[in-house]
Amino acid sequence: MSTFLRRQVLGVAAALALVLAPVLTPVPAAAQEAAAAPVTVPALADWTAESGSYRYGSGTRLVADSPAEVRVADTLAEDLRAAGHGTVPVVAGGARGGDIVVDIQPSRASLGDEGYELRAGRRLSVTGATETGAFYGTRTLLQLLAQGDRIPAGHTVDVPRYKERGVGVCACYIHVSLPWLENLVREMAYNKLNQLLLELKVKSDAHPEADTWGYYTKDEIRRLVALGEKYHVEIIPEINSPGHMDPWIENRPDLQLTDSDGNKQTARLDITQPAAFDYYTSLIDEYAQVFKAPAWHMGADEYMLGSDFAKYPQILKYAQDKYGSAATPQDAFIDFVNRVHAYAAGKGKRLRIWNDGLTGANTVPVTAGTTVEHWLNVTTKPRQLIAQGYPLMNASYSLYLIRGGFHSDTEGLYDQSWDPRSFEGEKLTSSTGITGAKISLWPDNGRGETENEVAVRLWPALRHLAQATWGDPHPDATYSEFTARGTAVGHAPGWRDLTKPPVTDGTYTFQADGVSFTADVARTPDGYVTLRGPAGCLAVSGGKLTLNVPLQPGVEATWDTCGASNTLQRWELRPAADGYHLVNVITQMAMSVTDGRIVQYPPDRHQPAVWHLNHGI
């Protein structure tokens, strides 16, 4: 090739290289990251990247006009402040660069009740067809700001796949502290879970004989429900019946089912008695004073756990007297469920039950519209319940977290791409008829774990359920990549770290109401303290046990042999006026001083002692 020709070829090649450079040059890593969806939980499924970014700064305002928009903006402003982003004013009118606009457009029907659109550019906007939808858009915004003040420009439309995305907590025998439950509500909302199902006891004015410890006062529940309303978490109460009724009827033998040998069953309500139905519905009425959800959970599980209908011939007689000679004992059980359904419906509440009582041995059907929560593989399968028209929630045993027992294998479920179609005993191909899914927390061994230990296991499971019920159940290639999302977004604004004792380790003298003792205070790995004195470690270990927990009021604290794994020796020091209340971590009762003894009592029944601590004495 001649020199001239070589120059010509090289010239053309150089020109082509200049033309093709934008195509052939590798995209810088920063540009690739900008094009990817920002990190959130649940993951954004359809992020469309645009050039530029939104910058949150000192001049940012929240723009909202309608009352609903202002409510969302006010909550966002409070959360921004709690998250360390400063005080942001809520204003009406036109938006300018750097502002955040809260917009509710009922005409955006495609967003549904909970979906939203988020757009980030010179300003940022969240738009929902409803107040709830706009609120969820602000949760995404808070997660993005948790990672920095600059958000890549782009937009997304984010709509949940399932209507019910929940957590169930059995505070049904033991007492779960209110700050722990408040943390749960905030975390649920932050991850777009919308339903908290609480099996618990509200202290009863109508039935004071049932006020054994484990209860909550009505004011405590009002406070929790108000927080749920603010954060769009529906809080649904449950009183399990007609089984597991011992928290309510242990002091009411007249309402207890009697077997053929004359033995009273303290956990079983006698469904053949009109008085038993009246008693149960009176509790529904009393709970309505504090719970606002248009739903009621009656449990209806394990009525014959450890027994058999054959031991109670009066139940078969009741069924046959009402439904004819072909009726079964199961029909009497379903009859009770249906009567509760009718009563609840008359009060504007939808009924929910567990599935294990639906064995197929009944001739009387459960009333249409009853939501069934499926947790156990029994004869009547999920597909049959859906075919019969019952709204079906997946409450699978695989999603359980049991104190001191079974823990959901969150990593395994993620790797399997678990979603709400995967029931115990059956995997469905369609989501039609499935309302969603929930995690369930149970205190079967109440001293098996502390609240803080439960929380460590709960948060990853909660985020996984949020992902599996809102969007793609497997958005990342590995579980470690998915859990990195939770690390990136952190905890909800307003979440309280309950693992930091208010005093440092050391030797202290405790004084209250004429009693004093000296103990070494040491923080435990789960964020509580132990009190070690000359005779051992302070504990509550006597009295009647319920779920392996000494829940009897008036029991004296004792100095027991120290054991690192003994959760009954763990304590909270809760700040009080000029001192601290001393609360046992497991019983959740505060220590009082009575006749020179340190004893536990529910805090509303006996004034807790205020302990004054002197360090180094």
Secondary structure, DSSP 8 states (H G I E B T S, - for coil): --HHHHHHHHHHHHHHHHHHHHHHS---HHHHHHHS----SS--SS-EEEEEEEE--TT--EE--SHHHHHHHHHHHHHHHHTTS----EE-S---TT-EEEEE-TT-GGGTTT-EEEEESSSEEEEESSHHHHHHHHHHHHHHHTT-SEEEEEEEEE--S-SEEEEEEEESSS---HHHHHHHHHHHHHTT--EEEEEE-B--SS-GGG--TT-B-HHHHHHHHHHHHHTT-EEEEEEEESSS-HHHHTT-GGGEEE-TTS-EEEEEE-TT-HHHHHHHHHHHHHHTTT---SEEEEE---TTTTS-GGG-HHHHHHHHHHH-TT--HHHHHHHHHHHHHHHHHHTT-EEEEESTT--S--SS---TT-EEEE-S--SS-HHHHHHTT--EEE--GGGEEETTS-B--HHHHHHTT--TTEETTEE-S--TTEEEEEEEEE-SSTTSS-HHHHHHHHHHHHHHHHHHHHS-S--SSSHHHHHHHHHHH-S-TT---TT--SS-SEEEEEEETTEEEEEEEEE-TTS-EEEEETTEEEE---S-EETTEE--TT-B-EEE---TT-GGG-EEEEEETTEEEEEETTT--EEEEETTEEEEE-TTTS----BEEEET-
